[in-house]
Amino acid sequence: MTTAAPSRPTVHRRTRPFGSSIRAESIKFWSLRSNRILVTLAILFVPLNAVLLSVSLGQRAESPDPRMRISSVDAVAYLDSVLWLQLLIAVIAVLAATGESGGRIGASFLAVPTRLPVLGAKVIVVGLVSFGIGVVGATAGQLLPHLLLSGTGVAYAADPADVFRGAISSGAYLGLIAAISLAIAVVAGNLIVALLVPLALFTIVPSVIASFGGELGSRISGYFPTIAGRTALSAAENPGGLDSTTGFLVMLAWAVLAVVGAGLRYRFADA
């Protein structure tokens, strides 16, 4: 007489909706006091630079030396500080990616057994926070000079459409900086490396290639993410000949490739 082997119970794995993953990552991000402090500093960065630049221009307008005076300034001049703010945004993104590296991120993967939604949620949360920082900071930074330069003899040209475009461009630029930095941090898996690689990619490597690579190196440097993306924020000519639209698309491509690489890291390697 034969007996049937007991069948193994069927385990139904419940997956959390993607929206819940986004809410969970948002809660984790804002629950850290350090993140709230860094975001506050980032929001104030561009407006404070606008105040300093306006005060400097006002003082120069009163200089007895005509060569020191500047008769007018455009709104785009107040967006240059966004290019410095990107370093702080990179730090925020890296900390968001490495804050639960190692064993601690296992809790996230228990709640969401497939790892890609965790990465997607992190990118969306940090990207939207950075986008908001850029929009709010750039808007304030472009509007404050209306008050600060009034009566100084320095004409300030800021068309509402240009202010809106500058704010959205700043937000998109910083959002992509955050996505690239977060993805690099996921691939690196180490806080120090994750901080050094974006710093080098955004600032050092393009300058070195442009300095020692001759004309070809200068053209290549124009396709690095920060050099390509800043075409929408700065009047500086892109060494690769990119316009604002093409430059943004190049930067977007960098972000997509970086996130795909991070997705492969989550998919095929241990967290």
Stockholm file with secondary structure:
# STOCKHOLM 1.0

chainA/1-271         MTTAAPSRPTVHRRTRPFGSSIRAESIKFWSLRSNRILVTLAILFVPLNAVLLSVSLGQRAESPDPRMRISSVDAVAYLDSVLWLQLLIAVIAVLAATGESGGRIGASFLAVPTRLPVLGAKVIVVGLVSFGIGVVGATAGQLLPHLLLSGTGVAYAADPADVFRGAISSGAYLGLIAAISLAIAVVAGNLIVALLVPLALFTIVPSVIASFGGELGSRISGYFPTIAGRTALSAAENPGGLDSTTGFLVMLAWAVLAVVGAGLRYRFADA
#=GR chainA/1-271 SS CCCCCCCCCCCCCCCCCHHHHHHHHHHHHHHCHHHHHHHHHHHHHHHHHHHHHHHHHHHHHTCSSGGGCCCEEEGGGGGTTHHHHHHHHHHHHHHHHHTTTGGGGHHHHHHSSSSHHHHHHHHHHHHHHHHHHHHHHHHHHHHHHHHHSTTTTCEEECCHHHHHHHHHHHHHHHHHHHHHHHHHHHHHCSHHHHHHHHHIIIIIHHHHHHHHSHHHHHHHHTTSHHHHHGGGTCCSCCTTCCCHHHHHHHHHHHHHHHHHHHHHHHHHSCC
#=GC SS_cons         CCCCCCCCCCCCCCCCCHHHHHHHHHHHHHHCHHHHHHHHHHHHHHHHHHHHHHHHHHHHHTCSSGGGCCCEEEGGGGGTTHHHHHHHHHHHHHHHHHTTTGGGGHHHHHHSSSSHHHHHHHHHHHHHHHHHHHHHHHHHHHHHHHHHSTTTTCEEECCHHHHHHHHHHHHHHHHHHHHHHHHHHHHHCSHHHHHHHHHIIIIIHHHHHHHHSHHHHHHHHTTSHHHHHGGGTCCSCCTTCCCHHHHHHHHHHHHHHHHHHHHHHHHHSCC
//
